[in-house]
């Protein structure tokens, strides 16, 4: 697997560590007051926190299910391991907020300000993305679980979904230009009609995906590995994918860190992808 994808789990640990590594954290406090920048660990939480100023609050391991945070000031707030089932963030200011290891189920972001939001290791369900500006919500989404999400026709340009799970997702006619999908799991995903110019899918798992008619021209599909790596090239994995009418000519192979990219012919990509899959099988066999 691509080196950056291998670092996803480590990155998640770093994010969690940075969120928790602040001395003097208060426990058992009530975050319902105003201008409450601080900590909330095991807090007693009111269910009506509409319009409250909670900017900068660090919330760890709490139960915020069914809590109404509509119109709340949640700028730069951190939610770590929090239950956010059916939580309402309607019209809240979530600028620069971070969510780590949380699950959104039936969560509402209607009208919320999402500039700079960062998601790490979170899970999103279909109800939580209804009517949401996905380009902002998913702008920084590392190791996220987005499987089976209905994203057909969605404008998700420039999103960063490194190492995320998009298995069985519906991406038909989605705008994924310049999206970072390095190391993403996209098995059995329907990608027909999606725009992928400038997207990076190096190391992405596209096995059993429906790629019929998709053009990968201008998309980054392979990367030359550093000299210390025994495998020379890492590519998107298209084994058993449906590729009727798929255009691989013009897909890019890049040097490490995408400093320089050059287009491949269809034959060159298929050869590189086959070599990459062979090496991946060898690594899997060695790991077992």
C-alpha positions in Angstrom: 0.0 0.0 0.0 1.1 3.6 -0.6 3.3 5.0 2.1 0.9 7.9 2.9 -2.0 5.5 3.4 0.1 3.4 5.8 0.6 6.5 7.9 -3.2 7.2 8.3 -3.5 5.2 11.5 -0.4 6.9 12.9 -1.8 10.3 11.9 -5.1 9.5 13.8 -3.1 8.7 16.9 -1.2 11.9 16.6 -4.4 13.9 16.3 -6.0 12.2 19.3 -2.8 12.6 21.3 -2.6 16.3 20.5 -6.2 16.7 21.5 -5.6 15.1 24.9 -2.1 16.2 25.8 -3.1 19.3 27.7 -2.4 19.3 31.4 -4.9 20.3 34.0 -8.0 19.1 32.3 -11.1 19.5 34.3 -13.5 16.6 34.7 -17.2 16.4 35.4 -17.8 20.0 34.5 -21.0 21.4 32.9 -20.4 23.0 29.5 -23.6 24.9 29.5 -22.2 28.3 30.6 -21.1 31.0 28.3 -17.6 31.6 26.9 -16.7 28.1 28.2 -13.3 27.5 26.6 -11.9 24.5 28.5 -12.5 20.8 29.0 -15.5 18.6 29.2 -14.6 15.1 30.3 -17.5 13.1 31.7 -19.6 16.2 31.9 -23.3 16.4 32.8 -24.7 17.8 29.6 -27.9 19.8 29.1 -30.0 18.8 26.1 -30.7 22.4 25.1 -27.5 24.3 24.4 -28.9 26.4 21.6 -27.0 29.6 21.0 -24.4 28.9 23.7 -20.8 30.1 23.4 -18.7 27.0 23.7 -15.8 28.0 21.4 -12.5 26.2 22.0 -14.1 23.6 24.3 -12.5 20.1 24.3 -15.2 17.5 24.7 -13.9 14.0 25.4 -15.9 10.8 25.7 -19.2 12.4 26.4 -22.7 11.5 25.5 -24.1 14.4 23.3 -26.9 12.2 21.8 -30.0 14.3 21.1 -28.3 17.5 22.3 -29.4 20.6 20.5 -26.4 22.9 19.6 -28.3 25.0 17.1 -26.8 28.4 16.6 -24.0 27.6 19.1 -20.6 29.1 18.8 -18.4 26.0 18.5 -15.4 27.6 16.8 -12.2 25.5 17.3 -14.1 23.0 19.5 -12.7 19.5 19.7 -15.0 16.5 19.9 -13.0 13.3 20.7 -14.8 9.9 21.1 -18.2 11.6 21.6 -21.6 10.2 20.9 -23.2 12.6 18.4 -26.2 10.5 17.4 -29.1 12.9 16.4 -27.1 15.9 17.7 -28.3 19.2 16.1 -25.6 21.6 14.8 -28.1 23.6 12.8 -26.8 27.1 12.0 -23.9 26.6 14.5 -20.5 28.0 13.9 -18.2 25.0 13.5 -15.3 26.9 11.9 -12.0 25.0 12.6 -13.7 22.4 14.8 -12.2 19.0 15.0 -14.1 15.7 15.3 -11.9 12.6 16.2 -13.3 9.1 16.5 -16.9 10.0 16.6 -19.9 8.6 14.8 -22.6 10.8 13.1 -25.9 9.1 12.9 -29.0 11.2 12.2 -26.9 14.3 13.0 -28.0 17.6 11.5 -25.7 20.2 10.1 -28.3 22.3 8.3 -27.0 25.8 7.7 -23.9 25.2 9.9 -20.7 27.1 9.1 -18.1 24.4 8.3 -15.0 26.3 7.2 -11.9 24.5 8.3 -13.7 21.5 9.9 -11.4 18.5 10.3 -12.7 14.9 10.6 -10.4 12.1 11.6 -11.6 8.5 11.9 -15.3 9.5 12.0 -18.3 7.6 10.6 -21.0 9.4 8.6 -24.4 8.0 7.7 -26.7 9.1 4.9 -29.0 11.2 7.1 -26.1 13.2 8.4 -25.1 14.5 5.0 -28.5 15.6 3.7 -28.4 19.3 2.6 -24.8 19.7 3.7 -22.0 21.4 1.8 -20.0 18.3 1.4 -17.0 20.1 -0.1 -16.6 21.8 3.3 -17.6 19.0 5.6 -15.3 16.5 3.8 -12.5 19.0 3.0 -10.2 17.4 5.6 -11.5 13.8 6.3 -8.7 11.4 7.1 -9.5 7.7 7.7 -13.2 8.4 7.6 -15.9 5.7 7.2 -18.1 6.9 4.4 -19.2 3.5 3.1 -22.5 3.2 1.2 -23.0 7.0 1.3 -25.2 8.3 -1.5 -22.9 10.9 -3.1 -24.2 10.7 -6.7 -23.8 14.1 -8.3 -22.1 15.6 -5.3 -19.7 18.5 -5.6 -16.7 17.2 -3.6 -13.9 18.9 -5.4 -10.6 19.2 -3.5 -11.7 17.0 -0.6 -9.0 15.1 1.2 -10.2 11.6 1.9 -6.8 9.9 2.4 -7.3 6.3 3.7 -11.1 6.7 3.9 -13.6 4.0 3.4 -15.9 4.6 0.4 -16.8 1.0 -0.2 -20.1 0.5 -1.9 -20.6 4.3 -2.1 -22.6 5.8 -4.9 -20.3 8.3 -6.7 -22.1 8.4 -10.0 -21.5 11.8 -11.7 -19.8 13.1 -8.6 -17.3 16.0 -9.1 -14.1 14.6 -7.6 -11.7 16.9 -9.4 -8.5 17.5 -7.4 -9.8 15.1 -4.7 -7.1 13.3 -2.6 -8.2 9.7 -2.5 -4.8 8.2 -1.8 -5.1 4.8 -0.2 -8.9 5.0 -0.1 -11.0 1.8 0.0 -13.4 2.1 -2.9 -14.3 -1.6 -3.4 -17.6 -2.1 -5.2 -18.0 1.7 -5.5 -20.0 3.0 -8.5 -17.9 5.7 -10.1 -19.6 5.9 -13.5 -19.7 9.4 -14.9 -17.6 10.9 -12.1 -15.2 13.8 -12.9 -11.7 12.8 -11.8 -9.3 15.3 -13.5 -6.5 16.1 -11.0 -7.7 13.5 -8.5 -5.1 11.3 -6.8 -6.0 7.7 -6.4 -2.6 6.2 -5.8 -2.9 3.1 -3.8 -6.7 3.3 -3.8 -8.5 0.0 -3.7 -10.9 -0.1 -6.7 -11.5 -3.8 -6.8 -15.0 -4.8 -8.0 -15.8 -1.1 -8.6 -17.9 0.0 -11.6 -15.6 2.1 -13.7 -17.5 1.8 -16.9 -17.0 4.8 -19.2 -14.9 6.7 -16.7 -12.0 8.8 -17.9 -9.0 8.8 -15.7 -7.1 11.2 -18.0 -5.3 13.8 -15.8 -5.9 11.7 -12.6 -2.9 10.4 -10.6 -3.1 6.7 -10.6 0.5 5.5 -10.0 3.5 6.7 -8.1 7.2 5.8 -8.5 8.4 4.6 -5.1 11.6 5.8 -3.4 14.7 3.8 -4.1 14.7 2.1 -0.7 11.3 0.5 -1.5 11.7 -2.9 -3.1 8.6 -2.3 -5.2 9.2 0.3 -8.0 5.6 1.5 -8.6 2.4 1.7 -6.5 -0.9 2.1 -8.5 -4.6 2.1 -7.9 -5.8 -1.5 -7.6 -8.4 -2.2 -10.4 -8.5 -6.0 -10.1 -11.9 -7.4 -10.9 -13.3 -3.9 -11.6 -15.7 -3.3 -14.5 -13.8 -1.3 -17.1 -16.0 -1.3 -20.1 -15.1 1.8 -22.1 -12.9 3.1 -19.3 -10.2 5.5 -20.4 -6.8 5.0 -18.8 -4.8 6.8 -21.5 -3.6 10.1 -20.0 -3.7 8.9 -16.4 -0.6 10.1 -14.6 2.4 8.4 -13.0 4.1 10.7 -10.5 7.4 10.9 -8.7 7.2 10.7 -4.9 5.1 13.5 -3.4 3.8 14.2 -6.9 6.6 16.6 -7.7 6.6 15.5 -11.3 3.9 13.7 -13.1 3.8 12.3 -16.7 0.9 10.7 -18.6 0.7 7.0 -19.4 -0.7 5.2 -22.3 -3.5 2.7 -21.6 -1.0 -0.2 -21.9 1.5 1.5 -19.6 -1.1 2.0 -16.9 -2.4 -1.6 -17.1 1.2 -3.0 -17.0 2.1 -0.8 -14.0 -1.2 -1.7 -12.2 -0.6 -5.4 -12.8 2.9 -5.1 -11.4 1.7 -3.2 -8.4 -1.1 -5.8 -7.7 1.5 -8.6 -7.9 3.7 -6.8 -5.4 0.7 -6.2 -3.2 -0.1 -10.0 -3.3 3.4 -10.8 -2.3 3.3 -8.4 0.6 0.0 -9.9 1.8 1.4 -13.4 1.6 4.5 -12.3 3.6 2.2 -10.7 6.2 0.3 -13.9 6.7 
